[in-house]
Amino acid sequence: MNTKITVKGMTCNHCKMNVEKAALRLDFVKKAVVNLKKSELALVMDEIDGALDRVKEAVKEAGYAPV
């Protein structure tokens, strides 16, 4: 499954790295790439129930605001 989510609060490469790491800690996330200019997190992940909500929660716990 490929999807993108908007993430507010990212301003630099450190933020980018934190968000990507937060998503990749979830075993079903295969790839996570942040585009700072668009405030987007692009994901490649397995299709499982509640996957997107779990990614958003991980990003939120890292200190950022997923939309």
PDBQT receptor file of N, H, CA, C and O in Angstrom, charges set to zero:
ATOM      1  N   MET A   1       0.847  -1.171   0.000  1.00  0.00    +0.000 N 
ATOM      2  CA  MET A   1       0.000   0.000   0.000  1.00  0.00    +0.000 C 
ATOM      3  C   MET A   1       0.894   1.236   0.000  1.00  0.00    +0.000 C 
ATOM      4  O   MET A   1       1.812   1.340   0.813  1.00  0.00    +0.000 OA
ATOM      5  N   ASN A   2       0.633   2.155  -0.893  1.00  0.00    +0.000 N 
ATOM      6  H   ASN A   2      -0.113   2.071  -1.553  1.00  0.00    +0.000 HD
ATOM      7  CA  ASN A   2       1.344   3.431  -0.963  1.00  0.00    +0.000 C 
ATOM      8  C   ASN A   2       0.380   4.534  -0.553  1.00  0.00    +0.000 C 
ATOM      9  O   ASN A   2      -0.758   4.577  -1.021  1.00  0.00    +0.000 OA
ATOM     10  N   THR A   3       0.835   5.421   0.317  1.00  0.00    +0.000 N 
ATOM     11  H   THR A   3       1.759   5.386   0.696  1.00  0.00    +0.000 HD
ATOM     12  CA  THR A   3      -0.007   6.533   0.738  1.00  0.00    +0.000 C 
ATOM     13  C   THR A   3       0.857   7.681   1.216  1.00  0.00    +0.000 C 
ATOM     14  O   THR A   3       2.051   7.512   1.463  1.00  0.00    +0.000 OA
ATOM     15  N   LYS A   4       0.251   8.846   1.344  1.00  0.00    +0.000 N 
ATOM     16  H   LYS A   4      -0.719   8.983   1.143  1.00  0.00    +0.000 HD
ATOM     17  CA  LYS A   4       0.941  10.029   1.852  1.00  0.00    +0.000 C 
ATOM     18  C   LYS A   4       0.082  10.657   2.938  1.00  0.00    +0.000 C 
ATOM     19  O   LYS A   4      -1.146  10.648   2.859  1.00  0.00    +0.000 OA
ATOM     20  N   ILE A   5       0.747  11.204   3.956  1.00  0.00    +0.000 N 
ATOM     21  H   ILE A   5       1.745  11.211   4.020  1.00  0.00    +0.000 HD
ATOM     22  CA  ILE A   5       0.028  11.969   4.968  1.00  0.00    +0.000 C 
ATOM     23  C   ILE A   5       0.751  13.294   5.166  1.00  0.00    +0.000 C 
ATOM     24  O   ILE A   5       1.971  13.379   5.024  1.00  0.00    +0.000 OA
ATOM     25  N   THR A   6      -0.003  14.300   5.489  1.00  0.00    +0.000 N 
ATOM     26  H   THR A   6      -0.993  14.231   5.605  1.00  0.00    +0.000 HD
ATOM     27  CA  THR A   6       0.551  15.612   5.797  1.00  0.00    +0.000 C 
ATOM     28  C   THR A   6       0.982  15.612   7.250  1.00  0.00    +0.000 C 
ATOM     29  O   THR A   6       0.271  15.119   8.125  1.00  0.00    +0.000 OA
ATOM     30  N   VAL A   7       2.159  16.174   7.494  1.00  0.00    +0.000 N 
ATOM     31  H   VAL A   7       2.737  16.575   6.783  1.00  0.00    +0.000 HD
ATOM     32  CA  VAL A   7       2.685  16.253   8.860  1.00  0.00    +0.000 C 
ATOM     33  C   VAL A   7       3.098  17.699   9.121  1.00  0.00    +0.000 C 
ATOM     34  O   VAL A   7       3.968  18.234   8.434  1.00  0.00    +0.000 OA
ATOM     35  N   LYS A   8       2.480  18.318  10.101  1.00  0.00    +0.000 N 
ATOM     36  H   LYS A   8       1.773  17.883  10.658  1.00  0.00    +0.000 HD
ATOM     37  CA  LYS A   8       2.793  19.696  10.468  1.00  0.00    +0.000 C 
ATOM     38  C   LYS A   8       3.882  19.720  11.528  1.00  0.00    +0.000 C 
ATOM     39  O   LYS A   8       3.993  18.797  12.336  1.00  0.00    +0.000 OA
ATOM     40  N   GLY A   9       4.686  20.782  11.522  1.00  0.00    +0.000 N 
ATOM     41  H   GLY A   9       4.596  21.531  10.866  1.00  0.00    +0.000 HD
ATOM     42  CA  GLY A   9       5.692  20.976  12.556  1.00  0.00    +0.000 C 
ATOM     43  C   GLY A   9       7.106  20.598  12.151  1.00  0.00    +0.000 C 
ATOM     44  O   GLY A   9       8.030  20.741  12.951  1.00  0.00    +0.000 OA
ATOM     45  N   MET A  10       7.298  20.120  10.930  1.00  0.00    +0.000 N 
ATOM     46  H   MET A  10       6.547  20.004  10.279  1.00  0.00    +0.000 HD
ATOM     47  CA  MET A  10       8.637  19.759  10.461  1.00  0.00    +0.000 C 
ATOM     48  C   MET A  10       9.278  20.991   9.823  1.00  0.00    +0.000 C 
ATOM     49  O   MET A  10       8.674  21.642   8.970  1.00  0.00    +0.000 OA
ATOM     50  N   THR A  11      10.510  21.306  10.245  1.00  0.00    +0.000 N 
ATOM     51  H   THR A  11      11.000  20.778  10.937  1.00  0.00    +0.000 HD
ATOM     52  CA  THR A  11      11.174  22.501   9.725  1.00  0.00    +0.000 C 
ATOM     53  C   THR A  11      12.574  22.253   9.177  1.00  0.00    +0.000 C 
ATOM     54  O   THR A  11      13.117  23.105   8.474  1.00  0.00    +0.000 OA
ATOM     55  N   CYS A  12      13.169  21.097   9.488  1.00  0.00    +0.000 N 
ATOM     56  H   CYS A  12      12.727  20.405  10.059  1.00  0.00    +0.000 HD
ATOM     57  CA  CYS A  12      14.572  20.880   9.108  1.00  0.00    +0.000 C 
ATOM     58  C   CYS A  12      14.831  19.388   8.868  1.00  0.00    +0.000 C 
ATOM     59  O   CYS A  12      13.935  18.554   9.005  1.00  0.00    +0.000 OA
ATOM     60  N   ASN A  13      16.065  19.082   8.511  1.00  0.00    +0.000 N 
ATOM     61  H   ASN A  13      16.792  19.759   8.400  1.00  0.00    +0.000 HD
ATOM     62  CA  ASN A  13      16.429  17.688   8.253  1.00  0.00    +0.000 C 
ATOM     63  C   ASN A  13      16.362  16.831   9.511  1.00  0.00    +0.000 C 
ATOM     64  O   ASN A  13      16.109  15.629   9.428  1.00  0.00    +0.000 OA
ATOM     65  N   HIS A  14      16.583  17.430  10.665  1.00  0.00    +0.000 N 
ATOM     66  H   HIS A  14      16.788  18.407  10.733  1.00  0.00    +0.000 HD
ATOM     67  CA  HIS A  14      16.452  16.686  11.924  1.00  0.00    +0.000 C 
ATOM     68  C   HIS A  14      14.996  16.238  12.106  1.00  0.00    +0.000 C 
ATOM     69  O   HIS A  14      14.736  15.097  12.488  1.00  0.00    +0.000 OA
ATOM     70  N   CYS A  15      14.064  17.133  11.833  1.00  0.00    +0.000 N 
ATOM     71  H   CYS A  15      14.275  18.059  11.523  1.00  0.00    +0.000 HD
ATOM     72  CA  CYS A  15      12.640  16.793  11.901  1.00  0.00    +0.000 C 
ATOM     73  C   CYS A  15      12.316  15.675  10.913  1.00  0.00    +0.000 C 
ATOM     74  O   CYS A  15      11.623  14.714  11.246  1.00  0.00    +0.000 OA
ATOM     75  N   LYS A  16      12.827  15.819   9.703  1.00  0.00    +0.000 N 
ATOM     76  H   LYS A  16      13.390  16.600   9.433  1.00  0.00    +0.000 HD
ATOM     77  CA  LYS A  16      12.614  14.821   8.647  1.00  0.00    +0.000 C 
ATOM     78  C   LYS A  16      13.056  13.445   9.131  1.00  0.00    +0.000 C 
ATOM     79  O   LYS A  16      12.325  12.464   8.991  1.00  0.00    +0.000 OA
ATOM     80  N   MET A  17      14.255  13.379   9.699  1.00  0.00    +0.000 N 
ATOM     81  H   MET A  17      14.849  14.175   9.813  1.00  0.00    +0.000 HD
ATOM     82  CA  MET A  17      14.803  12.123  10.176  1.00  0.00    +0.000 C 
ATOM     83  C   MET A  17      13.955  11.552  11.319  1.00  0.00    +0.000 C 
ATOM     84  O   MET A  17      13.715  10.345  11.362  1.00  0.00    +0.000 OA
ATOM     85  N   ASN A  18      13.506  12.396  12.234  1.00  0.00    +0.000 N 
ATOM     86  H   ASN A  18      13.702  13.376  12.199  1.00  0.00    +0.000 HD
ATOM     87  CA  ASN A  18      12.686  11.931  13.352  1.00  0.00    +0.000 C 
ATOM     88  C   ASN A  18      11.377  11.313  12.879  1.00  0.00    +0.000 C 
ATOM     89  O   ASN A  18      10.967  10.266  13.382  1.00  0.00    +0.000 OA
ATOM     90  N   VAL A  19      10.725  11.945  11.927  1.00  0.00    +0.000 N 
ATOM     91  H   VAL A  19      11.058  12.795  11.518  1.00  0.00    +0.000 HD
ATOM     92  CA  VAL A  19       9.441  11.445  11.419  1.00  0.00    +0.000 C 
ATOM     93  C   VAL A  19       9.644  10.137  10.663  1.00  0.00    +0.000 C 
ATOM     94  O   VAL A  19       8.876   9.192  10.846  1.00  0.00    +0.000 OA
ATOM     95  N   GLU A  20      10.663  10.074   9.821  1.00  0.00    +0.000 N 
ATOM     96  H   GLU A  20      11.287  10.841   9.673  1.00  0.00    +0.000 HD
ATOM     97  CA  GLU A  20      10.937   8.844   9.079  1.00  0.00    +0.000 C 
ATOM     98  C   GLU A  20      11.247   7.688  10.031  1.00  0.00    +0.000 C 
ATOM     99  O   GLU A  20      10.742   6.580   9.848  1.00  0.00    +0.000 OA
ATOM    100  N   LYS A  21      12.072   7.942  11.041  1.00  0.00    +0.000 N 
ATOM    101  H   LYS A  21      12.481   8.842  11.190  1.00  0.00    +0.000 HD
ATOM    102  CA  LYS A  21      12.416   6.896  12.010  1.00  0.00    +0.000 C 
ATOM    103  C   LYS A  21      11.189   6.439  12.790  1.00  0.00    +0.000 C 
ATOM    104  O   LYS A  21      11.023   5.245  13.042  1.00  0.00    +0.000 OA
ATOM    105  N   ALA A  22      10.334   7.377  13.170  1.00  0.00    +0.000 N 
ATOM    106  H   ALA A  22      10.469   8.346  12.965  1.00  0.00    +0.000 HD
ATOM    107  CA  ALA A  22       9.127   7.018  13.921  1.00  0.00    +0.000 C 
ATOM    108  C   ALA A  22       8.257   6.067  13.108  1.00  0.00    +0.000 C 
ATOM    109  O   ALA A  22       7.737   5.088  13.642  1.00  0.00    +0.000 OA
ATOM    110  N   ALA A  23       8.099   6.353  11.825  1.00  0.00    +0.000 N 
ATOM    111  H   ALA A  23       8.521   7.149  11.392  1.00  0.00    +0.000 HD
ATOM    112  CA  ALA A  23       7.279   5.492  10.964  1.00  0.00    +0.000 C 
ATOM    113  C   ALA A  23       7.949   4.138  10.747  1.00  0.00    +0.000 C 
ATOM    114  O   ALA A  23       7.283   3.103  10.772  1.00  0.00    +0.000 OA
ATOM    115  N   LEU A  24       9.256   4.145  10.537  1.00  0.00    +0.000 N 
ATOM    116  H   LEU A  24       9.797   4.986  10.517  1.00  0.00    +0.000 HD
ATOM    117  CA  LEU A  24       9.967   2.901  10.230  1.00  0.00    +0.000 C 
ATOM    118  C   LEU A  24      10.095   1.968  11.429  1.00  0.00    +0.000 C 
ATOM    119  O   LEU A  24      10.433   0.796  11.263  1.00  0.00    +0.000 OA
ATOM    120  N   ARG A  25       9.833   2.462  12.617  1.00  0.00    +0.000 N 
ATOM    121  H   ARG A  25       9.558   3.414  12.752  1.00  0.00    +0.000 HD
ATOM    122  CA  ARG A  25       9.851   1.589  13.796  1.00  0.00    +0.000 C 
ATOM    123  C   ARG A  25       8.697   0.581  13.770  1.00  0.00    +0.000 C 
ATOM    124  O   ARG A  25       8.744  -0.447  14.445  1.00  0.00    +0.000 OA
ATOM    125  N   LEU A  26       7.683   0.885  12.996  1.00  0.00    +0.000 N 
ATOM    126  H   LEU A  26       7.645   1.720  12.448  1.00  0.00    +0.000 HD
ATOM    127  CA  LEU A  26       6.546  -0.025  12.858  1.00  0.00    +0.000 C 
ATOM    128  C   LEU A  26       6.906  -1.098  11.833  1.00  0.00    +0.000 C 
ATOM    129  O   LEU A  26       7.315  -0.789  10.714  1.00  0.00    +0.000 OA
ATOM    130  N   ASP A  27       6.750  -2.347  12.222  1.00  0.00    +0.000 N 
ATOM    131  H   ASP A  27       6.417  -2.598  13.131  1.00  0.00    +0.000 HD
ATOM    132  CA  ASP A  27       7.232  -3.445  11.374  1.00  0.00    +0.000 C 
ATOM    133  C   ASP A  27       6.539  -3.562  10.025  1.00  0.00    +0.000 C 
ATOM    134  O   ASP A  27       7.098  -4.148   9.098  1.00  0.00    +0.000 OA
ATOM    135  N   PHE A  28       5.346  -3.023   9.895  1.00  0.00    +0.000 N 
ATOM    136  H   PHE A  28       4.891  -2.547  10.648  1.00  0.00    +0.000 HD
ATOM    137  CA  PHE A  28       4.628  -3.110   8.621  1.00  0.00    +0.000 C 
ATOM    138  C   PHE A  28       4.977  -1.981   7.655  1.00  0.00    +0.000 C 
ATOM    139  O   PHE A  28       4.557  -2.013   6.499  1.00  0.00    +0.000 OA
ATOM    140  N   VAL A  29       5.738  -0.982   8.109  1.00  0.00    +0.000 N 
ATOM    141  H   VAL A  29       6.079  -0.956   9.049  1.00  0.00    +0.000 HD
ATOM    142  CA  VAL A  29       6.170   0.117   7.238  1.00  0.00    +0.000 C 
ATOM    143  C   VAL A  29       7.468  -0.300   6.554  1.00  0.00    +0.000 C 
ATOM    144  O   VAL A  29       8.468  -0.583   7.215  1.00  0.00    +0.000 OA
ATOM    145  N   LYS A  30       7.440  -0.335   5.246  1.00  0.00    +0.000 N 
ATOM    146  H   LYS A  30       6.628  -0.105   4.709  1.00  0.00    +0.000 HD
ATOM    147  CA  LYS A  30       8.591  -0.774   4.459  1.00  0.00    +0.000 C 
ATOM    148  C   LYS A  30       9.473   0.397   4.030  1.00  0.00    +0.000 C 
ATOM    149  O   LYS A  30      10.688   0.245   3.901  1.00  0.00    +0.000 OA
ATOM    150  N   LYS A  31       8.865   1.565   3.809  1.00  0.00    +0.000 N 
ATOM    151  H   LYS A  31       7.878   1.688   3.914  1.00  0.00    +0.000 HD
ATOM    152  CA  LYS A  31       9.605   2.743   3.368  1.00  0.00    +0.000 C 
ATOM    153  C   LYS A  31       8.871   3.979   3.866  1.00  0.00    +0.000 C 
ATOM    154  O   LYS A  31       7.642   4.040   3.840  1.00  0.00    +0.000 OA
ATOM    155  N   ALA A  32       9.644   4.968   4.323  1.00  0.00    +0.000 N 
ATOM    156  H   ALA A  32      10.642   4.919   4.345  1.00  0.00    +0.000 HD
ATOM    157  CA  ALA A  32       9.072   6.235   4.783  1.00  0.00    +0.000 C 
ATOM    158  C   ALA A  32       9.991   7.357   4.329  1.00  0.00    +0.000 C 
ATOM    159  O   ALA A  32      11.172   7.378   4.675  1.00  0.00    +0.000 OA
ATOM    160  N   VAL A  33       9.450   8.288   3.553  1.00  0.00    +0.000 N 
ATOM    161  H   VAL A  33       8.491   8.271   3.272  1.00  0.00    +0.000 HD
ATOM    162  CA  VAL A  33      10.248   9.391   3.017  1.00  0.00    +0.000 C 
ATOM    163  C   VAL A  33       9.484  10.699   3.216  1.00  0.00    +0.000 C 
ATOM    164  O   VAL A  33       8.331  10.827   2.804  1.00  0.00    +0.000 OA
ATOM    165  N   VAL A  34      10.145  11.669   3.854  1.00  0.00    +0.000 N 
ATOM    166  H   VAL A  34      11.082  11.565   4.189  1.00  0.00    +0.000 HD
ATOM    167  CA  VAL A  34       9.541  12.974   4.107  1.00  0.00    +0.000 C 
ATOM    168  C   VAL A  34       9.951  13.955   3.018  1.00  0.00    +0.000 C 
ATOM    169  O   VAL A  34      11.111  14.002   2.610  1.00  0.00    +0.000 OA
ATOM    170  N   ASN A  35       8.981  14.738   2.555  1.00  0.00    +0.000 N 
ATOM    171  H   ASN A  35       8.038  14.700   2.886  1.00  0.00    +0.000 HD
ATOM    172  CA  ASN A  35       9.231  15.879   1.678  1.00  0.00    +0.000 C 
ATOM    173  C   ASN A  35       8.950  17.121   2.516  1.00  0.00    +0.000 C 
ATOM    174  O   ASN A  35       7.793  17.456   2.769  1.00  0.00    +0.000 OA
ATOM    175  N   LEU A  36      10.017  17.808   2.948  1.00  0.00    +0.000 N 
ATOM    176  H   LEU A  36      10.957  17.536   2.743  1.00  0.00    +0.000 HD
ATOM    177  CA  LEU A  36       9.842  18.971   3.820  1.00  0.00    +0.000 C 
ATOM    178  C   LEU A  36       9.077  20.105   3.153  1.00  0.00    +0.000 C 
ATOM    179  O   LEU A  36       8.262  20.762   3.801  1.00  0.00    +0.000 OA
ATOM    180  N   LYS A  37       9.325  20.345   1.868  1.00  0.00    +0.000 N 
ATOM    181  H   LYS A  37       9.987  19.812   1.342  1.00  0.00    +0.000 HD
ATOM    182  CA  LYS A  37       8.647  21.443   1.167  1.00  0.00    +0.000 C 
ATOM    183  C   LYS A  37       7.140  21.262   1.128  1.00  0.00    +0.000 C 
ATOM    184  O   LYS A  37       6.391  22.237   1.194  1.00  0.00    +0.000 OA
ATOM    185  N   LYS A  38       6.692  20.017   1.022  1.00  0.00    +0.000 N 
ATOM    186  H   LYS A  38       7.300  19.225   0.968  1.00  0.00    +0.000 HD
ATOM    187  CA  LYS A  38       5.260  19.725   0.957  1.00  0.00    +0.000 C 
ATOM    188  C   LYS A  38       4.685  19.328   2.315  1.00  0.00    +0.000 C 
ATOM    189  O   LYS A  38       3.475  19.144   2.443  1.00  0.00    +0.000 OA
ATOM    190  N   SER A  39       5.545  19.193   3.331  1.00  0.00    +0.000 N 
ATOM    191  H   SER A  39       6.528  19.343   3.226  1.00  0.00    +0.000 HD
ATOM    192  CA  SER A  39       5.122  18.714   4.656  1.00  0.00    +0.000 C 
ATOM    193  C   SER A  39       4.401  17.375   4.546  1.00  0.00    +0.000 C 
ATOM    194  O   SER A  39       3.348  17.162   5.147  1.00  0.00    +0.000 OA
ATOM    195  N   GLU A  40       5.003  16.473   3.757  1.00  0.00    +0.000 N 
ATOM    196  H   GLU A  40       5.858  16.646   3.269  1.00  0.00    +0.000 HD
ATOM    197  CA  GLU A  40       4.388  15.171   3.490  1.00  0.00    +0.000 C 
ATOM    198  C   GLU A  40       5.288  14.021   3.905  1.00  0.00    +0.000 C 
ATOM    199  O   GLU A  40       6.512  14.083   3.796  1.00  0.00    +0.000 OA
ATOM    200  N   LEU A  41       4.644  12.979   4.381  1.00  0.00    +0.000 N 
ATOM    201  H   LEU A  41       3.649  12.928   4.470  1.00  0.00    +0.000 HD
ATOM    202  CA  LEU A  41       5.315  11.710   4.654  1.00  0.00    +0.000 C 
ATOM    203  C   LEU A  41       4.755  10.689   3.675  1.00  0.00    +0.000 C 
ATOM    204  O   LEU A  41       3.572  10.352   3.725  1.00  0.00    +0.000 OA
ATOM    205  N   ALA A  42       5.613  10.197   2.781  1.00  0.00    +0.000 N 
ATOM    206  H   ALA A  42       6.574  10.471   2.740  1.00  0.00    +0.000 HD
ATOM    207  CA  ALA A  42       5.212   9.170   1.818  1.00  0.00    +0.000 C 
ATOM    208  C   ALA A  42       5.559   7.813   2.411  1.00  0.00    +0.000 C 
ATOM    209  O   ALA A  42       6.662   7.606   2.917  1.00  0.00    +0.000 OA
ATOM    210  N   LEU A  43       4.607   6.895   2.341  1.00  0.00    +0.000 N 
ATOM    211  H   LEU A  43       3.711   7.063   1.930  1.00  0.00    +0.000 HD
ATOM    212  CA  LEU A  43       4.762   5.591   2.969  1.00  0.00    +0.000 C 
ATOM    213  C   LEU A  43       4.531   4.453   1.989  1.00  0.00    +0.000 C 
ATOM    214  O   LEU A  43       3.670   4.528   1.113  1.00  0.00    +0.000 OA
ATOM    215  N   VAL A  44       5.316   3.401   2.155  1.00  0.00    +0.000 N 
ATOM    216  H   VAL A  44       6.016   3.340   2.867  1.00  0.00    +0.000 HD
ATOM    217  CA  VAL A  44       5.054   2.115   1.521  1.00  0.00    +0.000 C 
ATOM    218  C   VAL A  44       4.929   1.150   2.691  1.00  0.00    +0.000 C 
ATOM    219  O   VAL A  44       5.865   0.969   3.470  1.00  0.00    +0.000 OA
ATOM    220  N   MET A  45       3.751   0.531   2.801  1.00  0.00    +0.000 N 
ATOM    221  H   MET A  45       2.990   0.678   2.168  1.00  0.00    +0.000 HD
ATOM    222  CA  MET A  45       3.525  -0.347   3.951  1.00  0.00    +0.000 C 
ATOM    223  C   MET A  45       2.566  -1.465   3.601  1.00  0.00    +0.000 C 
ATOM    224  O   MET A  45       1.830  -1.400   2.616  1.00  0.00    +0.000 OA
ATOM    225  N   ASP A  46       2.594  -2.495   4.436  1.00  0.00    +0.000 N 
ATOM    226  H   ASP A  46       3.192  -2.547   5.236  1.00  0.00    +0.000 HD
ATOM    227  CA  ASP A  46       1.658  -3.596   4.276  1.00  0.00    +0.000 C 
ATOM    228  C   ASP A  46       0.254  -3.117   4.613  1.00  0.00    +0.000 C 
ATOM    229  O   ASP A  46       0.075  -2.240   5.458  1.00  0.00    +0.000 OA
ATOM    230  N   GLU A  47      -0.729  -3.689   3.954  1.00  0.00    +0.000 N 
ATOM    231  H   GLU A  47      -0.584  -4.401   3.267  1.00  0.00    +0.000 HD
ATOM    232  CA  GLU A  47      -2.120  -3.348   4.240  1.00  0.00    +0.000 C 
ATOM    233  C   GLU A  47      -2.606  -4.168   5.425  1.00  0.00    +0.000 C 
ATOM    234  O   GLU A  47      -2.859  -5.367   5.305  1.00  0.00    +0.000 OA
ATOM    235  N   ILE A  48      -2.730  -3.514   6.558  1.00  0.00    +0.000 N 
ATOM    236  H   ILE A  48      -2.524  -2.541   6.655  1.00  0.00    +0.000 HD
ATOM    237  CA  ILE A  48      -3.284  -4.158   7.745  1.00  0.00    +0.000 C 
ATOM    238  C   ILE A  48      -4.293  -3.204   8.371  1.00  0.00    +0.000 C 
ATOM    239  O   ILE A  48      -4.231  -1.993   8.160  1.00  0.00    +0.000 OA
ATOM    240  N   ASP A  49      -5.209  -3.753   9.129  1.00  0.00    +0.000 N 
ATOM    241  H   ASP A  49      -5.260  -4.737   9.300  1.00  0.00    +0.000 HD
ATOM    242  CA  ASP A  49      -6.223  -2.916   9.774  1.00  0.00    +0.000 C 
ATOM    243  C   ASP A  49      -5.574  -1.916  10.717  1.00  0.00    +0.000 C 
ATOM    244  O   ASP A  49      -4.746  -2.284  11.551  1.00  0.00    +0.000 OA
ATOM    245  N   GLY A  50      -5.951  -0.660  10.582  1.00  0.00    +0.000 N 
ATOM    246  H   GLY A  50      -6.623  -0.361   9.905  1.00  0.00    +0.000 HD
ATOM    247  CA  GLY A  50      -5.472   0.388  11.466  1.00  0.00    +0.000 C 
ATOM    248  C   GLY A  50      -4.059   0.855  11.209  1.00  0.00    +0.000 C 
ATOM    249  O   GLY A  50      -3.495   1.575  12.033  1.00  0.00    +0.000 OA
ATOM    250  N   ALA A  51      -3.466   0.469  10.088  1.00  0.00    +0.000 N 
ATOM    251  H   ALA A  51      -3.924  -0.116   9.418  1.00  0.00    +0.000 HD
ATOM    252  CA  ALA A  51      -2.072   0.813   9.804  1.00  0.00    +0.000 C 
ATOM    253  C   ALA A  51      -1.853   2.323   9.779  1.00  0.00    +0.000 C 
ATOM    254  O   ALA A  51      -0.916   2.821  10.403  1.00  0.00    +0.000 OA
ATOM    255  N   LEU A  52      -2.694   3.044   9.078  1.00  0.00    +0.000 N 
ATOM    256  H   LEU A  52      -3.456   2.640   8.572  1.00  0.00    +0.000 HD
ATOM    257  CA  LEU A  52      -2.510   4.483   8.951  1.00  0.00    +0.000 C 
ATOM    258  C   LEU A  52      -2.654   5.176  10.308  1.00  0.00    +0.000 C 
ATOM    259  O   LEU A  52      -1.899   6.095  10.624  1.00  0.00    +0.000 OA
ATOM    260  N   ASP A  53      -3.613   4.737  11.094  1.00  0.00    +0.000 N 
ATOM    261  H   ASP A  53      -4.227   3.990  10.837  1.00  0.00    +0.000 HD
ATOM    262  CA  ASP A  53      -3.787   5.311  12.432  1.00  0.00    +0.000 C 
ATOM    263  C   ASP A  53      -2.567   5.050  13.308  1.00  0.00    +0.000 C 
ATOM    264  O   ASP A  53      -2.171   5.909  14.096  1.00  0.00    +0.000 OA
ATOM    265  N   ARG A  54      -1.983   3.890  13.177  1.00  0.00    +0.000 N 
ATOM    266  H   ARG A  54      -2.305   3.191  12.537  1.00  0.00    +0.000 HD
ATOM    267  CA  ARG A  54      -0.789   3.556  13.965  1.00  0.00    +0.000 C 
ATOM    268  C   ARG A  54       0.405   4.406  13.546  1.00  0.00    +0.000 C 
ATOM    269  O   ARG A  54       1.195   4.826  14.393  1.00  0.00    +0.000 OA
ATOM    270  N   VAL A  55       0.542   4.662  12.253  1.00  0.00    +0.000 N 
ATOM    271  H   VAL A  55      -0.099   4.321  11.566  1.00  0.00    +0.000 HD
ATOM    272  CA  VAL A  55       1.621   5.534  11.778  1.00  0.00    +0.000 C 
ATOM    273  C   VAL A  55       1.404   6.947  12.317  1.00  0.00    +0.000 C 
ATOM    274  O   VAL A  55       2.338   7.576  12.815  1.00  0.00    +0.000 OA
ATOM    275  N   LYS A  56       0.187   7.436  12.218  1.00  0.00    +0.000 N 
ATOM    276  H   LYS A  56      -0.571   6.925  11.814  1.00  0.00    +0.000 HD
ATOM    277  CA  LYS A  56      -0.106   8.781  12.719  1.00  0.00    +0.000 C 
ATOM    278  C   LYS A  56       0.186   8.889  14.211  1.00  0.00    +0.000 C 
ATOM    279  O   LYS A  56       0.708   9.908  14.663  1.00  0.00    +0.000 OA
ATOM    280  N   GLU A  57      -0.135   7.878  14.965  1.00  0.00    +0.000 N 
ATOM    281  H   GLU A  57      -0.559   7.050  14.598  1.00  0.00    +0.000 HD
ATOM    282  CA  GLU A  57       0.138   7.891  16.401  1.00  0.00    +0.000 C 
ATOM    283  C   GLU A  57       1.642   7.904  16.665  1.00  0.00    +0.000 C 
ATOM    284  O   GLU A  57       2.097   8.611  17.564  1.00  0.00    +0.000 OA
ATOM    285  N   ALA A  58       2.415   7.146  15.910  1.00  0.00    +0.000 N 
ATOM    286  H   ALA A  58       2.045   6.572  15.180  1.00  0.00    +0.000 HD
ATOM    287  CA  ALA A  58       3.869   7.124  16.067  1.00  0.00    +0.000 C 
ATOM    288  C   ALA A  58       4.475   8.494  15.751  1.00  0.00    +0.000 C 
ATOM    289  O   ALA A  58       5.384   8.951  16.442  1.00  0.00    +0.000 OA
ATOM    290  N   VAL A  59       3.968   9.139  14.708  1.00  0.00    +0.000 N 
ATOM    291  H   VAL A  59       3.229   8.767  14.146  1.00  0.00    +0.000 HD
ATOM    292  CA  VAL A  59       4.450  10.468  14.330  1.00  0.00    +0.000 C 
ATOM    293  C   VAL A  59       4.087  11.485  15.421  1.00  0.00    +0.000 C 
ATOM    294  O   VAL A  59       4.883  12.359  15.766  1.00  0.00    +0.000 OA
ATOM    295  N   LYS A  60       2.891  11.353  15.942  1.00  0.00    +0.000 N 
ATOM    296  H   LYS A  60       2.244  10.644  15.662  1.00  0.00    +0.000 HD
ATOM    297  CA  LYS A  60       2.447  12.249  17.017  1.00  0.00    +0.000 C 
ATOM    298  C   LYS A  60       3.318  12.069  18.272  1.00  0.00    +0.000 C 
ATOM    299  O   LYS A  60       3.685  13.049  18.921  1.00  0.00    +0.000 OA
ATOM    300  N   GLU A  61       3.641  10.832  18.603  1.00  0.00    +0.000 N 
ATOM    301  H   GLU A  61       3.344  10.036  18.075  1.00  0.00    +0.000 HD
ATOM    302  CA  GLU A  61       4.495  10.558  19.765  1.00  0.00    +0.000 C 
ATOM    303  C   GLU A  61       5.903  11.125  19.568  1.00  0.00    +0.000 C 
ATOM    304  O   GLU A  61       6.594  11.425  20.541  1.00  0.00    +0.000 OA
ATOM    305  N   ALA A  62       6.329  11.271  18.304  1.00  0.00    +0.000 N 
ATOM    306  H   ALA A  62       5.768  11.027  17.513  1.00  0.00    +0.000 HD
ATOM    307  CA  ALA A  62       7.638  11.847  17.994  1.00  0.00    +0.000 C 
ATOM    308  C   ALA A  62       7.618  13.371  18.111  1.00  0.00    +0.000 C 
ATOM    309  O   ALA A  62       8.663  14.016  18.020  1.00  0.00    +0.000 OA
ATOM    310  N   GLY A  63       6.430  13.947  18.314  1.00  0.00    +0.000 N 
ATOM    311  H   GLY A  63       5.582  13.423  18.388  1.00  0.00    +0.000 HD
ATOM    312  CA  GLY A  63       6.337  15.392  18.519  1.00  0.00    +0.000 C 
ATOM    313  C   GLY A  63       5.836  16.191  17.357  1.00  0.00    +0.000 C 
ATOM    314  O   GLY A  63       5.995  17.412  17.338  1.00  0.00    +0.000 OA
ATOM    315  N   TYR A  64       5.231  15.543  16.378  1.00  0.00    +0.000 N 
ATOM    316  H   TYR A  64       5.101  14.551  16.394  1.00  0.00    +0.000 HD
ATOM    317  CA  TYR A  64       4.746  16.242  15.170  1.00  0.00    +0.000 C 
ATOM    318  C   TYR A  64       3.244  16.021  15.029  1.00  0.00    +0.000 C 
ATOM    319  O   TYR A  64       2.668  15.163  15.697  1.00  0.00    +0.000 OA
ATOM    320  N   ALA A  65       2.624  16.795  14.161  1.00  0.00    +0.000 N 
ATOM    321  H   ALA A  65       3.092  17.492  13.618  1.00  0.00    +0.000 HD
ATOM    322  CA  ALA A  65       1.169  16.771  14.040  1.00  0.00    +0.000 C 
ATOM    323  C   ALA A  65       0.724  16.197  12.696  1.00  0.00    +0.000 C 
ATOM    324  O   ALA A  65       0.664  16.919  11.701  1.00  0.00    +0.000 OA
ATOM    325  N   PRO A  66       0.411  14.891  12.668  1.00  0.00    +0.000 N 
ATOM    326  CA  PRO A  66      -0.106  14.323  11.416  1.00  0.00    +0.000 C 
ATOM    327  C   PRO A  66      -1.535  14.778  11.179  1.00  0.00    +0.000 C 
ATOM    328  O   PRO A  66      -2.329  14.912  12.110  1.00  0.00    +0.000 OA
ATOM    329  N   VAL A  67      -1.842  15.011   9.912  1.00  0.00    +0.000 N 
ATOM    330  H   VAL A  67      -1.197  14.902   9.155  1.00  0.00    +0.000 HD
ATOM    331  CA  VAL A  67      -3.206  15.460   9.555  1.00  0.00    +0.000 C 
ATOM    332  C   VAL A  67      -3.941  14.324   8.889  1.00  0.00    +0.000 C 
ATOM    333  O   VAL A  67      -5.102  14.479   8.507  1.00  0.00    +0.000 OA
TER     334      VAL A  67
